[in-house]
Amino acid sequence: MKNVSFSNITVRITGGNDGNGSGDGPVVILLHGYGAPGDDLVPLAPALSAVPGTRFLFPAAPLSLEPAFPAARAWWHVDWEARERQIRTTGSIDLSGDVPDGLPAARAWVSGLLDNLSAVLEVPGPVILGGFSQGAMLACDVALHAPTPLVGLVLMSPTLVAQAE
């Protein structure tokens, strides 16, 4: 595995022909969830039955949640007080109408990574984008706004946001 910097964000790369992302195989980009470190999904790479030569990229979200949560990262901040008020008022949380503050910036960063994969990989291949929780929400948003279609989308434990978009 190797670490590269893209727009001042660490991207961990594994797989490929040499374990460091070489080759021309498919590219799987997985975005972690809110509060996770940037490398928490890395153990998924060897656990998945991907075709030989598949390269895996694990970007660390741009926002740090330190000092409250050491090593924790986020794609955008969460207003926990607003969520608690919604639960007290309605008994549940419905984020489908919300466009989270920070979502457009996070979308731009991931879209920039997709547009400039050659800055991270020698030979970009077909791309599958996915994520867990907040990362899955962002992956879906990016896929729906992408000018070039992705080969696949993997959403693990998301919730719907920005439905109107």
Secondary structure, 3 states (H helix, E strand, C coil): CEEEEECCEEEEEEECCCEECCCCCCEEEEECCCCCCCCCCCCHHHHCCCCCCCEEEEECCCEECCCCCCCCEECCCCCHHHHHHHHHHHCCCCCCCCCCCCHHHHHHHHHHHHHCHHHCCCCCCCEEEEEECHHHHHHHHHHHHCCCCCCEEEEECCCCCCCCC
